[in-house]
Amino acid sequence: MLQINQPAPTFTLPNQKGKNIRLDDFRGEKNVVLYFYPKDDTPGCTIEANQFTALINEFAQLDTIVIGVSKDSCDSHQQFIDKFDLKVELIADTEGELCNSYGVWQEKEKNGVKKMGIVRSTFIIGKNGTLVDVEYGVTVDGHAQSVLEKIKAL
């Protein structure tokens, strides 16, 4: 698992529009909130995305971009954004390489059944490309506000 003060694993992956987003594009200019979630248009993921969307202007005022990551396709991400008028970027990690590099692809257990899946996690990456905050096993409700408070304290 990743730790604070480590360099953030870099990536180049497509967003909901199929445009490649690179972590290095933000270096020196913006903080990045990179949040991993299990699946588009599911209850917890929708709450989380809506709460980040509600605070998106406050993040922007703090030179911070919010990017969600799941293994869903670009098309799925665009439908999710359209359905809920989301204001976050969503990137498609369909091969799971980014999930692996951030350590969020883990064995999970639900109703006694074990399977691999994305553990809801959030990483704050400073403008210098270093991990400022690392949180695995996030609780959805109120999480976006908590992340905003951490950004304000930078």
C-alpha positions in Angstrom: 0.0 0.0 0.0 1.1 3.5 -0.7 2.3 6.0 1.9 2.3 9.7 2.4 5.4 11.5 1.0 5.9 8.8 -1.8 5.8 9.9 -5.4 2.4 9.2 -6.8 2.3 6.5 -9.4 1.9 8.2 -12.8 -0.8 7.4 -15.3 -2.1 8.2 -18.8 -5.7 7.0 -19.2 -8.8 8.1 -21.1 -11.5 10.1 -19.4 -15.3 9.9 -20.1 -14.7 11.6 -23.5 -11.9 9.2 -24.5 -9.3 12.0 -24.0 -6.1 10.9 -22.3 -5.5 12.4 -18.9 -2.0 12.4 -17.6 -1.0 12.9 -14.0 2.0 14.9 -15.2 -0.3 17.4 -16.9 -1.1 18.8 -13.4 2.4 18.9 -12.0 3.3 22.3 -10.7 -0.2 23.7 -11.3 -2.9 21.7 -9.5 -3.4 19.3 -6.6 -5.1 16.1 -7.6 -7.8 14.3 -5.7 -7.7 10.8 -7.2 -10.6 8.7 -5.8 -11.2 5.0 -6.7 -14.7 3.6 -6.6 -16.1 0.2 -7.5 -18.7 0.9 -10.2 -20.6 3.6 -12.1 -24.2 4.3 -11.1 -24.3 2.2 -8.0 -25.7 3.7 -4.7 -22.5 4.4 -2.8 -20.6 5.5 -5.9 -23.4 7.9 -6.9 -23.4 9.5 -3.4 -19.7 10.0 -3.5 -19.6 11.4 -7.0 -22.6 13.8 -6.2 -20.9 15.0 -3.0 -17.6 15.7 -4.9 -19.7 17.5 -7.6 -21.4 19.7 -5.0 -18.0 20.9 -3.8 -16.3 21.1 -7.2 -16.1 24.9 -7.3 -14.5 25.0 -3.8 -11.9 22.4 -5.0 -11.2 24.5 -8.1 -10.7 27.7 -6.0 -7.9 25.7 -4.2 -6.2 24.7 -7.5 -7.5 21.2 -7.1 -8.9 18.8 -9.7 -11.1 15.8 -8.7 -10.7 12.6 -10.7 -12.7 9.4 -10.1 -11.3 6.1 -11.3 -13.0 2.7 -11.8 -12.7 -0.1 -14.3 -15.8 1.0 -16.1 -15.5 2.1 -19.8 -15.4 5.6 -21.1 -19.0 5.2 -22.4 -20.2 4.0 -19.0 -18.5 7.0 -17.3 -20.2 9.4 -19.8 -23.6 7.9 -19.1 -23.0 8.2 -15.3 -21.9 11.9 -15.7 -24.9 12.6 -17.9 -27.4 10.9 -15.7 -26.4 12.8 -12.5 -24.9 16.0 -14.1 -21.5 15.2 -12.5 -18.7 17.8 -12.6 -15.8 15.4 -11.9 -13.5 13.8 -14.4 -13.8 10.1 -14.6 -11.0 7.9 -16.0 -11.4 4.4 -17.3 -8.9 1.9 -15.9 -10.4 -1.0 -17.8 -7.2 -3.1 -17.6 -6.8 -2.4 -13.8 -3.2 -1.2 -14.1 -3.8 2.0 -12.1 -5.9 0.1 -9.5 -2.9 -2.2 -9.1 -0.3 0.6 -8.9 -2.3 2.4 -6.2 -3.0 -0.9 -4.3 -6.8 -0.6 -4.4 -7.5 -3.9 -6.3 -7.9 -6.2 -3.3 -9.8 -9.2 -2.1 -13.1 -8.2 -0.6 -15.7 -10.2 1.2 -19.5 -9.7 1.0 -22.0 -12.1 2.5 -19.3 -14.7 3.0 -18.2 -14.6 -0.6 -14.6 -13.5 -1.4 -13.8 -11.8 -4.7 -11.4 -9.3 -6.0 -12.6 -5.7 -6.4 -11.8 -2.0 -5.9 -11.5 -0.9 -2.3 -12.9 2.6 -2.2 -9.9 4.8 -1.6 -8.8 8.4 -2.1 -5.3 9.9 -2.7 -4.4 13.6 -2.5 -1.5 14.3 -4.7 0.3 17.6 -4.2 1.3 19.9 -7.0 4.8 18.4 -6.8 3.5 14.9 -7.6 3.9 13.6 -4.1 1.2 11.8 -2.1 -0.1 14.2 0.6 -2.8 12.0 1.9 -3.6 8.3 1.5 -6.9 6.8 2.6 -8.0 3.2 2.0 -11.4 1.9 2.9 -13.3 5.2 2.6 -16.7 5.7 4.0 -18.8 7.5 1.4 -21.1 9.9 3.2 -19.2 13.1 4.1 -16.0 12.0 2.5 -15.8 14.8 -0.1 -16.2 17.4 2.6 -13.4 15.7 4.6 -11.1 15.7 1.6 -11.9 19.4 1.0 -10.8 20.2 4.6 -7.6 18.3 4.0 -6.9 20.4 0.8 -7.6 23.6 2.7 -5.0 22.6 5.3 -2.2 22.1 2.6 
